[in-house]
Amino acid sequence: MRIGNITLSSNVILAPLAGYTDVGFRHLAKVYGAGLTYTEMVSAKGLMYENENTQALLVTSPLERPSGVQLFGSDADIISEQAGKLDFDIVDINMGCPVPKIVKNGDGSALMRDPDLAYRIVKATAQVLHAQGKALTVKFRKSCDGVIEADEFAKVIESAGADAITVHGRTREEMYRGKADRQIIARTVKAVSIPVIANGDILTQADYLECMDMGCSGVMIGRGALGNPEIFSTIRGIEVETSKRDLALEHVQLLRPHFSERYVVNAMKKHVCYYAGGRRGSRAVKEAVFGATNYDSLYEAIMLIPD
Ligand SMILES: Cc1cc2nc3c(=O)[nH]c(=O)nc-3n(C[C@H](O)[C@H](O)[C@H](O)COP(=O)(O)O)c2cc1C
């Protein structure tokens, strides 16, 4: 799959997930065959103010080439300027986040209510990135407050110069409830000629093949990858043998060089719960990890993850 002039090694992509897609998790996704990984959403204004917490989100693994970052905001000048300063191959603009705090500021999915503004943001940012040989993608939903549907919105985004789009088949109002609508994704594929990446409830090889049959260029996996980075292989029918305990240990090792002990222990709490999953013995892991305060207690919790 190609995005602009950038070629991906596979068309299965890791979704940006705030609080989860840290550099360790993205590295593991790449090891298991993700063709592209994105950071979680990063505030364009936070970058402008050189906010320390924002900078921490930009750490990447050497495996992430091409690398992807996702920005959120709604000021075309700020987004395009900040995008131009980043050392990433692909910049995504978040036009799908449904969280009230974000939407109230006019960011995330609120941009689907203002196609003119969305156009200006994409046009300004695409110009900057294309001049540097980089690519721009945009991620959005089925719709937001019924103003415009994804297929029509996609035409606006394409005409502004985006190199690819990702469509999550849920409306803003649905948040994460119900089942993602694949029909709106199929209609979007027909509406534009840039690559369309399908997103929402893609968990199995059958889901992947259904999206390929619809003419999608790739799929993006979010929640299905949590505690399960092997999904980037298994979804394409490639079986892999892994131990969830080893994955969790490796995940910690990948984070340690970049962050403080406190940061890593906190970041790993949610991940360890996913690695433990719903299997027998997972309750003890969860109790242990939530009480962890340092590396020793974190490792003790991880060692409880059942085989
Ligand atoms: C915890 C969580 C955090 C998320 N953070 C982001 C984000 O930072 N940027 C974004 O575009 N979407 C974000 N999403 C949405 C996902 O990228 C994805 O569109 C959605 O979960 C549907 O895909 P899935 O069914 O494969 O999870 C988030 C979703 C979840 C559950």
The ligand as an SDF file (V2000), in Angstrom:
LIG
                    3D

 31 33  0  0  0  0  0  0  0  0999 V2000
   -8.8080    4.3550   24.5280 C   0  0  0  0  0  0  0  0  0  0  0  0
   -8.9730    4.9060   23.1460 C   0  0  0  0  0  0  0  0  0  0  0  0
   -8.1830    5.9740   22.7480 C   0  0  0  0  0  0  0  0  0  0  0  0
   -8.3170    6.5010   21.4510 C   0  0  0  0  0  0  0  0  0  0  0  0
   -7.5060    7.5220   21.0640 N   0  0  0  0  0  0  0  0  0  0  0  0
   -7.5780    7.9940   19.7850 C   0  0  0  0  0  0  0  0  0  0  0  0
   -6.6840    9.0050   19.3190 C   0  0  0  0  0  0  0  0  0  0  0  0
   -5.7910    9.4820   20.0230 O   0  0  0  0  0  0  0  0  0  0  0  0
   -6.8410    9.4150   18.0250 N   0  0  0  0  0  0  0  0  0  0  0  0
   -7.7940    8.8950   17.1860 C   0  0  0  0  0  0  0  0  0  0  0  0
   -7.8880    9.2870   16.0230 O   0  0  0  0  0  0  0  0  0  0  0  0
   -8.6300    7.9380   17.6050 N   0  0  0  0  0  0  0  0  0  0  0  0
   -8.5320    7.4730   18.8690 C   0  0  0  0  0  0  0  0  0  0  0  0
   -9.3550    6.4590   19.2540 N   0  0  0  0  0  0  0  0  0  0  0  0
  -10.2220    5.8230   18.2570 C   0  0  0  0  0  0  0  0  0  0  0  0
   -9.4800    4.6540   17.5860 C   0  0  0  0  0  0  0  0  0  0  0  0
   -8.3430    5.0850   16.8700 O   0  0  0  0  0  0  0  0  0  0  0  0
  -10.4110    3.8890   16.6130 C   0  0  0  0  0  0  0  0  0  0  0  0
  -10.8710    4.7800   15.6340 O   0  0  0  0  0  0  0  0  0  0  0  0
  -11.6110    3.2710   17.3190 C   0  0  0  0  0  0  0  0  0  0  0  0
  -11.2510    2.6610   18.5380 O   0  0  0  0  0  0  0  0  0  0  0  0
  -12.3010    2.2350   16.4070 C   0  0  0  0  0  0  0  0  0  0  0  0
  -11.3930    1.2190   16.0300 O   0  0  0  0  0  0  0  0  0  0  0  0
  -11.3250   -0.2130   16.7900 P   0  0  0  0  0  0  0  0  0  0  0  0
  -12.7190   -0.7860   16.7640 O   0  0  0  0  0  0  0  0  0  0  0  0
  -10.3360   -1.0120   15.9980 O   0  0  0  0  0  0  0  0  0  0  0  0
  -10.8670    0.0650   18.2040 O   0  0  0  0  0  0  0  0  0  0  0  0
   -9.2570    5.9470   20.5430 C   0  0  0  0  0  0  0  0  0  0  0  0
  -10.0530    4.8790   20.9570 C   0  0  0  0  0  0  0  0  0  0  0  0
   -9.9170    4.3500   22.2280 C   0  0  0  0  0  0  0  0  0  0  0  0
  -10.7760    3.1800   22.6380 C   0  0  0  0  0  0  0  0  0  0  0  0
  1  2  1  0
  2  3  1  0
  2 30  2  0
  3  4  2  0
  4  5  1  0
  4 28  1  0
  5  6  2  0
  6  7  1  0
  6 13  1  0
  7  8  2  0
  7  9  1  0
  9 10  1  0
 10 11  2  0
 10 12  1  0
 12 13  2  0
 13 14  1  0
 14 15  1  0
 14 28  1  0
 15 16  1  0
 16 17  1  0
 16 18  1  0
 18 19  1  0
 18 20  1  0
 20 21  1  0
 20 22  1  0
 22 23  1  0
 23 24  1  0
 24 25  2  0
 24 26  1  0
 24 27  1  0
 28 29  2  0
 29 30  1  0
 30 31  1  0
M  END
$$$$
